[in-house]
Amino acid sequence: MRLWSFSLVFLAVLGLLLILVGGDITIPIGIVLMGGAAVGAVSLGFYAVGRSEDRAREAEAAARQPPPPAPDAERPGDGRITARRPPRSRGDS
């Protein structure tokens, strides 16, 4: 993300230099470069906020999950019947 920040600052400075140099063609190009840098900076800000929200959501989900049981530990019973029922009679017999 630092590379993007440096690139946007470079574009803004380059656009400012083109505006200061002045000329029929360089002023509009400088304005476009500065506008592009401004749009990129706002987009980068939204990207950073979204990324931090995703990380926070993942941390909350990881904290909510119970730790996996140890493989050699016996699980306590919950009182439910675990045997399967016999197959139903369909009236064939």
C-alpha positions in Angstrom: 0.0 0.0 0.0 3.0 2.3 0.5 3.9 1.9 -3.2 0.4 3.2 -4.1 0.7 6.1 -1.7 4.1 7.1 -3.1 2.8 6.7 -6.7 -0.2 9.0 -5.9 2.1 11.6 -4.3 4.4 11.4 -7.4 1.4 12.0 -9.7 0.2 15.0 -7.7 3.6 16.6 -7.6 4.1 15.9 -11.3 0.7 17.5 -12.1 1.6 20.5 -9.9 4.9 21.0 -11.7 3.1 20.8 -15.1 0.6 23.4 -14.0 3.4 25.7 -12.7 5.4 25.4 -15.9 2.3 26.5 -17.8 1.5 26.1 -21.4 -1.3 25.3 -23.7 -1.0 21.5 -23.3 0.7 21.1 -19.9 -1.9 22.9 -17.8 -4.8 20.5 -18.7 -2.4 17.5 -18.4 -1.4 18.7 -14.9 -5.0 19.1 -13.9 -5.8 15.6 -15.0 -2.9 14.2 -13.2 -3.8 16.0 -10.0 -7.4 14.9 -10.3 -6.4 11.3 -10.9 -4.1 11.5 -7.8 -7.0 12.9 -5.7 -9.4 10.1 -6.9 -6.7 7.5 -6.2 -6.1 8.9 -2.7 -9.9 8.6 -1.8 -10.0 5.1 -3.3 -7.0 4.1 -1.3 -8.6 5.4 1.9 -11.7 3.4 1.3 -9.6 0.3 0.5 -7.7 0.7 3.8 -10.9 1.0 5.8 -12.5 -2.0 4.1 -9.4 -4.1 4.7 -9.3 -3.3 8.4 -13.0 -4.1 8.7 -12.3 -7.5 7.0 -9.5 -8.2 9.4 -11.6 -7.3 12.4 -14.5 -9.6 11.2 -12.0 -12.5 10.7 -10.6 -11.9 14.2 -14.2 -11.9 15.7 -15.1 -15.1 13.8 -11.9 -16.8 15.0 -12.6 -15.8 18.6 -16.1 -17.2 18.4 -15.1 -20.6 17.3 -14.5 -23.1 20.1 -11.1 -24.7 20.1 -11.0 -28.2 18.5 -11.2 -31.1 21.0 -8.1 -33.0 21.7 -7.9 -36.2 19.7 -7.4 -38.5 22.7 -9.9 -36.8 25.0 -13.3 -38.5 25.4 -16.3 -36.4 24.5 -18.9 -36.1 27.2 -22.3 -37.5 26.3 -25.2 -35.2 25.6 -27.9 -37.7 26.4 -29.1 -38.3 22.8 -29.6 -41.7 21.4 -26.9 -42.4 18.9 -28.2 -45.7 17.5 -29.9 -45.7 14.2 -33.5 -46.7 13.7 -34.3 -49.9 11.8 -35.6 -49.3 8.3 -39.3 -48.7 7.8 -41.6 -51.4 6.6 -43.1 -50.5 3.3 -45.8 -53.1 3.5 -44.0 -55.5 1.2 -43.5 -58.3 3.7 
